[in-house]
């Protein structure tokens, strides 16, 4: 016995969730750029462990360090 499953069309014309509208229309935030760096596994493990203990994200910590070094440009 086989079952047939039909998949309907993608919904259109529905209003976007409020979060999507906020992300697309925020004018008060400068656009972000991605930065990729290579670090040793041991350093990554240490950073990740310390961030987990503090409940912070690695990206937030690195961003803060870069702001301390280079200031708010």
N, C-alpha and C positions, 0 to 999 in steps of 0.2 A: 504494500500500500504506500502511495506517495502523496505528499501534501503539496498543494500549490500555495505559495505565499505571494501576494501581490504587494508591490511597494508603490505607494502613491507618489504624486509629484511633490517636489519641494514646495513648502508653503511660501506664498508670496503675498505681499501687500500687508503683512502683519506689522504692527509697530515694533520698533526695536526696543529691547529692554533699556531701562534708564542708564545702566552702567555703560552700555555700548554708546549711547548718545553722549554721555559725559566724556568718554575716552576720545571720541571723534571730534568733539567740539571744545575741548579745553584750550583756551587761548593763553592762560596764565602760566603755562609750563613750556619751557624750552624743549624742543625736540631732542630725543636721546640718540646717541650713537653707541654701537657695540664695540667693545675693546676685548681682544683675545690675547692672552699671554700664556707662556709655557712656564710652569714651575715644577719642581721635583715632587714626586709622590709623597715623600715624607713631609715636606712643607705643606702640601695640600691637606694631608691628613691632620696635621697640627692645627691649621687654620679652621678646617671643618669641625674638628673636635671642640675647639675653643668657642666657635660661633654657636655650636649646638648647646654648650653649657650655658651660654649667655642668652640663648633664644633669639639670636640675630641671624641675618643672612650674610653670606660671604660678600655678595655684591654690595650690600650696604656698608659693610666694614671697609672694603677696598675703596669705595666711593668717598667715604669719610677721610681715609688716609690721603687720597689724592687731593681732596679739598684743603686739607691741612697743609700739604706741600705746595700746592699751586694756587690756593685761594679761590674765591668765587669770581670767576672771570666774567 
